[in-house]
Amino acid sequence: MSDNLVIYTEKTFYNPDTKIWRGQTVDITCGTNDSIASLALKKMLENPEHIGQVCYQSGNELTNLEIAKRTVQVAKHFSEKLHLQQCDMIGLCASNTDYVAPMVFGALAAGLCISTLDPSFDKAGIKHVYSLTKPRLMFCDGSIYERVREAFNECGLASTKIYTMSKHLEGVPSIMEFFEDGVEDPRDFRVPPLKNGINQTAFIICTSGTTGLPKGVCVSHATYLCNGLTLDSFQNSRLLCFSTLYWISGLFALIHGTIGGAKRIISEQPFNVDDFFDIVERYKVNMTVGPPSQIALALSSDTIARRDLSSLQACILAGSPVLYSLTEKFRKYAVNAYCLVAYGSSETSGISAGQSLPNNSVGALCPNIEIKIVDDNGKRLGPNESGELCVRSKLPWAGYYGNPQETKEKYDDEGWICTGDIGYFNDDRELILVDRKCDIRKYNNFHFSPTDIENVISELPEVADVCVVGIPHSVHGFLPAACVIKRANTEIDEAQICQHVVQRMQNFEHLRGGVYFVDSFPRTASGKTIRRNVTEMCEKLWHKRMNGKH
């Protein structure tokens, strides 16, 4: 891996007349005939003997040449045997197993669009997503085949053929059918030009689902090939990411890791602390990608002090607020690592990135990104003025799949994408996130930010992770309350946490809703805390406490 991980530009420009911030302007160098698959195949064949993928559970290693051969087999099977056409939709709901990478690159080489989902989704979630995207073929793990089959039968997709990616079942088609025919030298294979050019949709991914039913976000080939990220830092890195391809982080690790020349370490199972420690030690992992909850869970383990995390050099954290105090606690054990905070969304991809700092900034703007900050009336705000972030990029966004009304509502009258995030730029032109607009609450008509309170509680060395919510109250509006996971082998009580907040914060931010200690938070499959579910937990505990006083 390069000495310094550089996937962002440390410079943000500001125009005081227009009140617009922008990252460095970078020329888009990819041609209209380029695609994710063509570039991935090119890079793999430049270094064919490099181990591109290792599966932790099976121990299987695949060279770049082996992945490239299977990619070509999949592409030819789609086009020549199954007669799928460019822009046809397929579905993928699978864990990170051996054949996912060649299946994805092969589908993209055939010009197909992939609608992804995480295998943790229940039948209702599968029905919701795939009744929208209506894939012509479906790929899933054998362990969830019956769930997927039932969901498809109930949403008008009974005729859709389903292939298993792992744990194959007798009488059910499997991905292995794609590899039955021999393959020509992959160097002789030419990826067909994209029918609609580089802005053709490659993936339909879902919004996080932390605030309601997910929407399908169209993600183009250009999003990954023309976003100004530097790939040199991935060369010869040992990259670990637990996320499936339902998540931007999972796609990032697969695509950028492959094109950048990393050895990707994959896990068939979702994140768990013991596997994380074991993989880092066994493969000397030096780069990780994932949500901050993963390092919070690592800190809550009573074995972390006995594990060797010295190989870690870079931890890329994204998906939810990253508290500086959390990263500093983790770096006491991963002594050679630094933590990079990345901010973006499914709709806008990367917006900013920067090293974790005491001011909890999310760094400088990524190349070709512009931001304006507006108040509730749409008035543009200047430095150190907090408002909603609105984003504009050189790369067009195709919107929410099959939902033009929601797409239209995502834009303001000037054509900027409204993120729903509240933040500001400080005097150093670093972007500071305050909170999600929908998470801001009022106590006695004073606004409080759950993230601000979380930052303060996280300062306490005994706290591994914290989620602050507002408990509805008929008189005061909302009462700030904290749900806390303790670090292993430490002790702290509610009074100590409340007193710390009293000493550091305003009266309206005090924890009048109480403090509740738990072993874990309800999370999405990628590790994002589902704040609405934590709110329900705290609300029940608060009412139980209040009833006990009467």
KEVOGU-129338 format. One record per residue (C-alpha): residue number from 1; residue in one letter; x, y, z. Coordinates in nm, 3 decimals, padded with zeros to 5 digits. Layout:
N
     k   r         u         v         w
   NUM   a         X         Y         Z
...
This chain:
550
     k   r         u         v         w
     1   m    00.000    00.000    00.000
     2   s    00.115    00.353   -00.065
     3   d    00.271    00.535    00.229
     4   n   -00.021    00.777    00.238
     5   l   -00.377    00.690    00.149
     6   v   -00.491    00.968   -00.083
     7   i   -00.845    00.926   -00.209
     8   y   -00.946    01.288   -00.171
     9   t   -00.811    01.633   -00.243
    10   e   -00.714    01.841    00.057
    11   k   -00.844    02.167   -00.082
    12   t   -01.185    02.333   -00.076
    13   f   -01.250    02.661   -00.259
    14   y   -01.509    02.921   -00.157
    15   n   -01.675    03.196   -00.360
    16   p   -01.807    03.461   -00.118
    17   d   -02.023    03.618   -00.391
    18   t   -02.215    03.302   -00.480
    19   k   -02.164    03.139   -00.139
    20   i   -02.066    02.813   -00.307
    21   w   -01.791    02.579   -00.189
    22   r   -01.627    02.342   -00.435
    23   g   -01.357    02.078   -00.449
    24   q   -01.075    02.074   -00.699
    25   t   -01.184    02.063   -01.063
    26   v   -01.061    01.741   -01.225
    27   d   -01.100    01.651   -01.592
    28   i   -01.314    01.346   -01.662
    29   t   -01.076    01.125   -01.858
    30   c   -01.288    00.813   -01.915
    31   g   -01.420    00.769   -02.266
    32   t   -01.780    00.703   -02.363
    33   n   -01.695    00.339   -02.438
    34   d   -01.534    00.274   -02.102
    35   s   -01.713    00.071   -01.838
    36   i   -01.641   -00.071   -01.493
    37   a   -01.593   -00.416   -01.647
    38   s   -01.357   -00.306   -01.925
    39   l   -01.130   -00.121   -01.681
    40   a   -01.143   -00.401   -01.421
    41   l   -01.049   -00.664   -01.682
    42   k   -00.770   -00.446   -01.815
    43   k   -00.621   -00.396   -01.469
    44   m   -00.654   -00.763   -01.373
    45   l   -00.480   -00.880   -01.690
    46   e   -00.193   -00.637   -01.635
    47   n   -00.108   -00.835   -01.319
    48   p   -00.254   -01.182   -01.381
    49   e   -00.073   -01.375   -01.104
    50   h   -00.168   -01.130   -00.830
    51   i   -00.399   -01.281   -00.566
    52   g   -00.704   -01.061   -00.609
    53   q   -00.938   -01.229   -00.362
    54   v   -00.918   -01.450   -00.053
    55   c   -01.222   -01.593    00.124
    56   y   -01.173   -01.608    00.501
    57   q   -01.414   -01.897    00.563
    58   s   -01.314   -02.128    00.275
    59   g   -00.952   -02.019    00.240
    60   n   -00.998   -02.011   -00.138
    61   e   -00.762   -01.777   -00.322
    62   l   -00.829   -01.643   -00.670
    63   t   -00.569   -01.483   -00.893
    64   n   -00.660   -01.192   -01.114
    65   l   -00.637   -01.425   -01.414
    66   e   -00.885   -01.669   -01.259
    67   i   -01.131   -01.389   -01.181
    68   a   -01.087   -01.250   -01.534
    69   k   -01.153   -01.591   -01.695
    70   r   -01.468   -01.640   -01.492
    71   t   -01.577   -01.284   -01.570
    72   v   -01.560   -01.361   -01.942
    73   q   -01.746   -01.692   -01.894
    74   v   -02.027   -01.511   -01.712
    75   a   -02.047   -01.232   -01.972
    76   k   -02.068   -01.478   -02.263
    77   h   -02.323   -01.695   -02.083
    78   f   -02.549   -01.396   -02.024
    79   s   -02.532   -01.277   -02.383
    80   e   -02.491   -01.598   -02.586
    81   k   -02.677   -01.862   -02.381
    82   l   -02.940   -01.659   -02.199
    83   h   -02.972   -01.389   -02.469
    84   l   -02.995   -01.100   -02.226
    85   q   -02.959   -00.753   -02.377
    86   q   -02.782   -00.446   -02.248
    87   c   -02.975   -00.264   -01.973
    88   d   -03.169   -00.579   -01.880
    89   m   -03.209   -00.609   -01.502
    90   i   -03.079   -00.889   -01.281
    91   g   -03.106   -00.919   -00.903
    92   l   -02.835   -01.004   -00.650
    93   c   -02.906   -01.082   -00.284
    94   a   -02.598   -01.266   -00.162
    95   s   -02.317   -01.272    00.088
    96   n   -01.953   -01.222   -00.013
    97   t   -01.865   -01.564   -00.155
    98   d   -01.614   -01.684   -00.415
    99   y   -01.821   -01.626   -00.728
   100   v   -01.977   -01.287   -00.654
   101   a   -01.691   -01.083   -00.806
   102   p   -01.681   -01.263   -01.146
   103   m   -02.062   -01.268   -01.160
   104   v   -02.080   -00.892   -01.103
   105   f   -01.799   -00.802   -01.345
   106   g   -01.941   -01.047   -01.602
   107   a   -02.288   -00.896   -01.577
   108   l   -02.143   -00.546   -01.619
   109   a   -01.936   -00.668   -01.916
   110   a   -02.265   -00.778   -02.076
   111   g   -02.406   -00.430   -02.013
   112   l   -02.660   -00.550   -01.757
   113   c   -02.794   -00.355   -01.460
   114   i   -02.770   -00.518   -01.116
   115   s   -03.031   -00.460   -00.844
   116   t   -02.861   -00.544   -00.514
   117   l   -03.000   -00.636   -00.173
   118   d   -02.854   -00.771    00.151
   119   p   -02.943   -01.132    00.245
   120   s   -03.060   -01.019    00.589
   121   f   -03.378   -00.869    00.436
   122   d   -03.702   -01.046    00.521
   123   k   -03.965   -01.149    00.267
   124   a   -04.145   -00.814    00.285
   125   g   -03.822   -00.625    00.211
   126   i   -03.738   -00.853   -00.082
   127   k   -04.088   -00.805   -00.224
   128   h   -04.065   -00.428   -00.186
   129   v   -03.734   -00.391   -00.372
   130   y   -03.777   -00.647   -00.647
   131   s   -04.137   -00.564   -00.726
   132   l   -03.987   -00.225   -00.815
   133   t   -03.686   -00.337   -01.023
   134   k   -03.842   -00.659   -01.166
   135   p   -03.521   -00.850   -01.250
   136   r   -03.524   -01.096   -01.539
   137   l   -03.294   -01.329   -01.345
   138   m   -03.218   -01.350   -00.973
   139   f   -02.905   -01.462   -00.786
   140   c   -02.909   -01.543   -00.412
   141   d   -02.753   -01.769   -00.151
   142   g   -02.906   -02.113   -00.118
   143   s   -02.972   -02.043    00.250
   144   i   -03.233   -01.779    00.158
   145   y   -03.362   -01.936   -00.165
   146   e   -03.702   -02.031   -00.020
   147   r   -03.753   -01.681    00.118
   148   v   -03.666   -01.523   -00.217
   149   r   -03.880   -01.772   -00.410
   150   e   -04.183   -01.702   -00.189
   151   a   -04.131   -01.327   -00.219
   152   f   -04.107   -01.347   -00.598
   153   n   -04.416   -01.570   -00.621
   154   e   -04.613   -01.315   -00.421
   155   c   -04.509   -01.005   -00.619
   156   g   -04.573   -01.118   -00.975
   157   l   -04.227   -01.259   -01.045
   158   a   -04.309   -01.630   -01.026
   159   s   -04.156   -01.691   -01.370
   160   t   -03.821   -01.530   -01.279
   161   k   -03.544   -01.791   -01.274
   162   i   -03.341   -01.793   -00.953
   163   y   -02.978   -01.911   -00.934
   164   t   -02.793   -01.990   -00.611
   165   m   -02.454   -01.830   -00.547
   166   s   -02.357   -02.059   -00.257
   167   k   -02.502   -02.348   -00.054
   168   h   -02.648   -02.489   -00.374
   169   l   -02.972   -02.689   -00.363
   170   e   -03.063   -02.998   -00.559
   171   g   -03.291   -02.915   -00.850
   172   v   -03.223   -02.541   -00.826
   173   p   -03.010   -02.364   -01.093
   174   s   -02.674   -02.238   -00.967
   175   i   -02.400   -01.999   -01.075
   176   m   -02.187   -02.305   -01.157
   177   e   -02.382   -02.344   -01.482
   178   f   -02.206   -02.030   -01.607
   179   f   -01.866   -02.203   -01.588
   180   e   -01.948   -02.530   -01.766
   181   d   -01.818   -02.418   -02.106
   182   g   -01.452   -02.358   -02.174
   183   v   -01.328   -02.005   -02.201
   184   e   -01.114   -01.830   -02.455
   185   d   -00.809   -01.638   -02.344
   186   p   -00.965   -01.340   -02.158
   187   r   -00.712   -01.117   -02.335
   188   d   -00.900   -01.187   -02.658
   189   f   -01.235   -01.080   -02.513
   190   r   -01.362   -00.730   -02.587
   191   v   -01.620   -00.570   -02.361
   192   p   -01.892   -00.425   -02.587
   193   p   -01.939   -00.047   -02.571
   194   l   -02.213    00.064   -02.335
   195   k   -02.543    00.119   -02.513
   196   n   -02.605    00.450   -02.334
   197   g   -02.244    00.552   -02.276
   198   i   -02.064    00.590   -01.950
   199   n   -02.372    00.733   -01.776
   200   q   -02.552    00.401   -01.823
   201   t   -02.684    00.263   -01.494
   202   a   -02.466   -00.014   -01.353
   203   f   -02.639   -00.075   -01.019
   204   i   -02.967   -00.010   -00.846
   205   i   -02.879    00.021   -00.479
   206   c   -03.110    00.106   -00.194
   207   t   -03.117    00.398    00.041
   208   s   -03.010    00.288    00.388
   209   g   -03.353    00.205    00.524
   210   t   -03.282    00.378    00.856
   211   t   -03.576    00.616    00.807
   212   g   -03.831    00.400    00.623
   213   l   -03.868    00.172    00.323
   214   p   -03.563    00.195    00.095
   215   k   -03.574    00.357   -00.248
   216   g   -03.378    00.229   -00.547
   217   v   -03.092    00.464   -00.640
   218   c   -02.952    00.450   -00.994
   219   v   -02.570    00.438   -00.990
   220   s   -02.384    00.477   -01.320
   221   h   -02.053    00.341   -01.447
   222   a   -01.929    00.701   -01.443
   223   t   -01.992    00.726   -01.068
   224   y   -01.709    00.480   -01.007
   225   l   -01.478    00.566   -01.296
   226   c   -01.492    00.948   -01.299
   227   n   -01.517    01.055   -00.937
   228   g   -01.161    01.181   -00.909
   229   l   -01.047    00.918   -00.656
   230   t   -00.682    00.817   -00.660
   231   l   -00.640    00.440   -00.688
   232   d   -00.264    00.420   -00.634
   233   s   -00.312    00.378   -00.261
   234   f   -00.481    00.040   -00.312
   235   q   -00.182   -00.111   -00.494
   236   n   -00.074   -00.427   -00.307
   237   s   -00.290   -00.339   -00.009
   238   r   -00.466   -00.608    00.193
   239   l   -00.821   -00.477    00.203
   240   l   -01.097   -00.598    00.435
   241   c   -01.463   -00.504    00.398
   242   f   -01.752   -00.703    00.548
   243   s   -02.024   -00.514    00.355
   244   t   -02.220   -00.698    00.088
   245   l   -02.286   -00.529   -00.247
   246   y   -02.608   -00.386   -00.109
   247   w   -02.392   -00.110    00.037
   248   i   -02.182    00.158   -00.130
   249   s   -01.890    00.047    00.088
   250   g   -01.914   -00.307   -00.049
   251   l   -01.920   -00.186   -00.408
   252   f   -01.635    00.053   -00.333
   253   a   -01.418   -00.228   -00.195
   254   l   -01.492   -00.461   -00.486
   255   i   -01.454   -00.212   -00.772
   256   h   -01.181    00.019   -00.642
   257   g   -01.000   -00.266   -00.473
   258   t   -00.990   -00.467   -00.796
   259   i   -00.901   -00.178   -01.025
   260   g   -00.651   -00.044   -00.771
   261   g   -00.467   -00.375   -00.732
   262   a   -00.560   -00.474   -00.377
   263   k   -00.579   -00.822   -00.229
   264   r   -00.941   -00.823   -00.114
   265   i   -01.020   -01.032    00.194
   266   i   -01.388   -01.129    00.187
   267   s   -01.609   -01.282    00.454
   268   e   -01.917   -01.493    00.389
   269   q   -02.055   -01.382    00.726
   270   p   -02.158   -01.036    00.846
   271   f   -01.924   -00.844    01.073
   272   n   -01.843   -00.991    01.410
   273   v   -01.560   -00.888    01.638
   274   d   -01.381   -01.222    01.665
   275   d   -01.369   -01.267    01.287
   276   f   -01.249   -00.909    01.245
   277   f   -00.958   -00.961    01.485
   278   d   -00.871   -01.299    01.334
   279   i   -00.874   -01.174    00.973
   280   v   -00.657   -00.871    01.056
   281   e   -00.403   -01.091    01.234
   282   r   -00.403   -01.377    00.983
   283   y   -00.378   -01.171    00.664
   284   k   -00.195   -00.869    00.806
   285   v   -00.476   -00.645    00.684
   286   n   -00.361   -00.287    00.639
   287   m   -00.679   -00.124    00.508
   288   t   -01.041   -00.160    00.620
   289   v   -01.366   -00.009    00.493
   290   g   -01.679   -00.001    00.705
   291   p   -01.908    00.191    00.941
   292   p   -01.776    00.333    01.270
   293   s   -01.994    00.088    01.462
   294   q   -01.742   -00.184    01.378
   295   i   -01.461   -00.020    01.570
   296   a   -01.706    00.063    01.850
   297   l   -01.792   -00.307    01.873
   298   a   -01.420   -00.392    01.867
   299   l   -01.369   -00.158    02.162
   300   s   -01.650   -00.327    02.356
   301   s   -01.471   -00.663    02.327
   302   d   -01.276   -00.783    02.631
   303   t   -01.013   -00.941    02.400
   304   i   -00.903   -00.632    02.205
   305   a   -00.601   -00.570    02.429
   306   r   -00.470   -00.918    02.345
   307   r   -00.511   -00.890    01.968
   308   d   -00.246   -00.770    01.722
   309   l   -00.382   -00.481    01.514
   310   s   -00.040   -00.337    01.430
   311   s   -00.073   -00.412    01.057
   312   l   -00.361   -00.165    01.018
   313   q   -00.256    00.155    00.844
   314   a   -00.585    00.303    00.725
   315   c   -00.944    00.262    00.842
   316   i   -01.194    00.421    00.604
   317   l   -01.510    00.499    00.801
   318   a   -01.841    00.601    00.646
   319   g   -02.215    00.555    00.667
   320   s   -02.286    00.735    00.997
   321   p   -02.127    01.003    01.217
   322   v   -01.767    00.928    01.314
   323   l   -01.673    01.054    01.659
   324   y   -01.310    01.160    01.700
   325   s   -01.304    01.028    02.056
   326   l   -01.404    00.685    01.921
   327   t   -01.122    00.677    01.666
   328   e   -00.869    00.789    01.928
   329   k   -00.974    00.507    02.160
   330   f   -00.933    00.258    01.874
   331   r   -00.591    00.392    01.776
   332   k   -00.457    00.299    02.119
   333   y   -00.478   -00.060    01.996
   334   a   -00.428   -00.004    01.620
   335   v   -00.122    00.209    01.686
   336   n   -00.008    00.240    01.322
   337   a   -00.348    00.328    01.179
   338   y   -00.512    00.653    01.098
   339   c   -00.884    00.689    01.043
   340   l   -01.023    00.849    00.730
   341   v   -01.377    00.985    00.754
   342   a   -01.573    00.971    00.427
   343   y   -01.905    01.148    00.379
   344   g   -02.147    01.081    00.097
   345   s   -02.484    00.931    00.014
   346   s   -02.635    00.680   -00.222
   347   e   -02.762    00.965   -00.441
   348   t   -02.441    01.170   -00.453
   349   s   -02.165    00.912   -00.395
   350   g   -01.856    01.074   -00.238
   351   i   -01.893    01.432   -00.112
   352   s   -01.598    01.486    00.120
   353   a   -01.326    01.301    00.308
   354   g   -01.056    01.378    00.559
   355   q   -00.859    01.242    00.849
   356   s   -01.049    01.213    01.177
   357   l   -00.991    01.538    01.371
   358   p   -01.090    01.671    01.715
   359   n   -01.347    01.906    01.557
   360   n   -01.527    01.601    01.408
   361   s   -01.508    01.744    01.056
   362   v   -01.560    01.530    00.747
   363   g   -01.272    01.701    00.569
   364   a   -01.238    01.871    00.234
   365   l   -01.468    01.837   -00.065
   366   c   -01.399    01.564   -00.317
   367   p   -01.305    01.667   -00.673
   368   n   -01.585    01.804   -00.894
   369   i   -01.824    01.847   -00.599
   370   e   -02.000    02.176   -00.516
   371   i   -02.200    02.257   -00.204
   372   k   -02.428    02.538   -00.099
   373   i   -02.575    02.565    00.249
   374   v   -02.927    02.704    00.289
   375   d   -03.163    02.793    00.571
   376   d   -03.527    02.684    00.594
   377   n   -03.624    02.957    00.347
   378   g   -03.364    02.857    00.086
   379   k   -03.134    03.152    00.164
   380   r   -02.767    03.074    00.105
   381   l   -02.547    03.084    00.414
   382   g   -02.179    03.164    00.461
   383   p   -01.894    03.021    00.671
   384   n   -01.984    02.903    01.022
   385   e   -02.355    02.928    00.945
   386   s   -02.542    02.602    00.984
   387   g   -02.804    02.486    00.734
   388   e   -02.902    02.208    00.495
   389   l   -02.629    02.086    00.258
   390   c   -02.720    02.089   -00.110
   391   v   -02.486    01.915   -00.354
   392   r   -02.406    01.949   -00.724
   393   s   -02.168    01.728   -00.921
   394   k   -02.028    01.708   -01.273
   395   l   -02.172    01.357   -01.292
   396   p   -02.545    01.340   -01.366
   397   w   -02.768    01.132   -01.140
   398   a   -03.043    00.921   -01.299
   399   g   -03.264    00.942   -00.991
   400   y   -03.468    00.687   -00.802
   401   y   -03.554    00.389   -01.018
   402   g   -03.918    00.394   -01.127
   403   n   -03.998    00.688   -00.899
   404   p   -03.987    01.020   -01.087
   405   q   -04.188    01.202   -00.818
   406   e   -03.942    01.117   -00.538
   407   t   -03.657    01.206   -00.773
   408   k   -03.809    01.546   -00.846
   409   e   -03.856    01.616   -00.476
   410   k   -03.489    01.542   -00.408
   411   y   -03.387    01.853   -00.607
   412   d   -03.443    02.217   -00.516
   413   d   -03.559    02.483   -00.761
   414   e   -03.199    02.547   -00.878
   415   g   -03.126    02.182   -00.956
   416   w   -02.919    02.099   -00.645
   417   i   -02.964    01.766   -00.466
   418   c   -03.092    01.825   -00.112
   419   t   -02.912    01.589    00.126
   420   g   -03.127    01.631    00.437
   421   d   -02.802    01.681    00.634
   422   i   -02.736    01.988    00.847
   423   g   -02.384    02.129    00.858
   424   y   -02.147    02.417    00.792
   425   f   -01.793    02.503    00.678
   426   n   -01.553    02.637    00.938
   427   d   -01.282    02.900    00.880
   428   d   -01.044    02.630    00.753
   429   r   -01.304    02.528    00.492
   430   e   -01.356    02.193    00.657
   431   l   -01.707    02.054    00.639
   432   i   -01.868    01.997    00.979
   433   l   -02.183    01.782    00.994
   434   v   -02.429    01.873    01.268
   435   d   -02.697    01.607    01.221
   436   r   -02.965    01.470    00.994
   437   k   -03.238    01.728    00.946
   438   c   -03.498    01.469    01.042
   439   d   -03.308    01.385    01.367
   440   i   -03.296    01.740    01.506
   441   r   -03.538    01.770    01.800
   442   k   -03.670    02.049    02.024
   443   y   -03.678    02.068    02.403
   444   n   -03.885    02.367    02.525
   445   n   -03.852    02.514    02.175
   446   f   -03.469    02.489    02.178
   447   h   -03.318    02.274    01.904
   448   f   -03.083    01.998    02.017
   449   s   -02.866    01.779    01.798
   450   p   -02.834    01.412    01.902
   451   t   -02.493    01.395    01.734
   452   d   -02.359    01.690    01.938
   453   i   -02.461    01.516    02.260
   454   e   -02.314    01.186    02.136
   455   n   -01.982    01.362    02.074
   456   v   -01.969    01.474    02.437
   457   i   -02.073    01.140    02.589
   458   s   -01.821    00.959    02.369
   459   e   -01.543    01.156    02.540
   460   l   -01.585    00.934    02.843
   461   p   -01.326    00.652    02.827
   462   e   -01.578    00.393    02.952
   463   v   -01.814    00.449    02.654
   464   a   -01.772    00.224    02.350
   465   d   -02.074    00.353    02.157
   466   v   -02.367    00.583    02.216
   467   c   -02.692    00.679    02.045
   468   v   -02.887    00.984    02.158
   469   v   -03.258    01.020    02.079
   470   g   -03.551    01.241    02.170
   471   i   -03.833    01.088    02.377
   472   p   -04.168    01.252    02.288
   473   h   -04.316    01.456    02.573
   474   s   -04.655    01.630    02.583
   475   v   -04.520    01.941    02.758
   476   h   -04.155    01.981    02.661
   477   g   -04.155    01.845    02.306
   478   f   -03.869    01.592    02.328
   479   l   -03.647    01.480    02.615
   480   p   -03.283    01.402    02.526
   481   a   -03.200    01.042    02.621
   482   a   -02.888    00.831    02.570
   483   c   -02.849    00.462    02.493
   484   v   -02.494    00.351    02.584
   485   i   -02.272    00.049    02.522
   486   k   -01.991    00.027    02.776
   487   r   -01.635   -00.068    02.691
   488   a   -01.538   -00.410    02.818
   489   n   -01.420   -00.435    03.178
   490   t   -01.520   -00.079    03.269
   491   e   -01.781    00.067    03.500
   492   i   -01.983    00.387    03.468
   493   d   -02.332    00.476    03.584
   494   e   -02.612    00.702    03.466
   495   a   -02.530    00.979    03.713
   496   q   -02.172    01.007    03.588
   497   i   -02.282    01.038    03.226
   498   c   -02.554    01.290    03.308
   499   q   -02.311    01.497    03.513
   500   h   -02.058    01.500    03.229
   501   v   -02.325    01.634    02.994
   502   v   -02.432    01.895    03.248
   503   q   -02.073    02.019    03.275
   504   r   -02.020    02.036    02.899
   505   m   -02.352    02.132    02.743
   506   q   -02.644    02.374    02.752
   507   n   -02.942    02.321    02.981
   508   f   -03.175    02.214    02.698
   509   e   -02.926    01.940    02.598
   510   h   -02.924    01.769    02.938
   511   l   -03.033    01.405    02.949
   512   r   -03.379    01.449    03.098
   513   g   -03.494    01.135    02.919
   514   g   -03.239    00.924    03.106
   515   v   -02.946    00.695    03.023
   516   y   -02.999    00.330    02.931
   517   f   -02.722    00.070    02.912
   518   v   -02.747   -00.202    02.648
   519   d   -02.521   -00.468    02.497
   520   s   -02.600   -00.375    02.137
   521   f   -02.801   -00.140    01.917
   522   p   -03.050   -00.236    01.647
   523   r   -02.855   -00.186    01.327
   524   t   -02.889   -00.223    00.954
   525   a   -02.693   -00.505    00.791
   526   s   -02.404   -00.265    00.722
   527   g   -02.381   -00.155    01.086
   528   k   -02.573    00.173    01.081
   529   t   -02.763    00.234    01.402
   530   i   -03.138    00.247    01.335
   531   r   -03.219    00.554    01.544
   532   r   -03.597    00.513    01.522
   533   n   -03.568    00.166    01.680
   534   v   -03.340    00.299    01.955
   535   t   -03.597    00.572    02.017
   536   e   -03.866    00.308    02.064
   537   m   -03.643    00.117    02.308
   538   c   -03.568    00.428    02.514
   539   e   -03.928    00.541    02.506
   540   k   -04.047    00.208    02.652
   541   l   -03.775    00.214    02.919
   542   w   -03.856    00.573    03.009
   543   h   -04.229    00.501    03.046
   544   k   -04.147    00.193    03.256
   545   r   -03.927    00.411    03.477
   546   m   -04.194    00.680    03.509
   547   n   -04.466    00.429    03.592
   548   g   -04.242    00.284    03.862
   549   k   -04.230    00.622    04.033
   550   h   -04.607    00.636    04.079
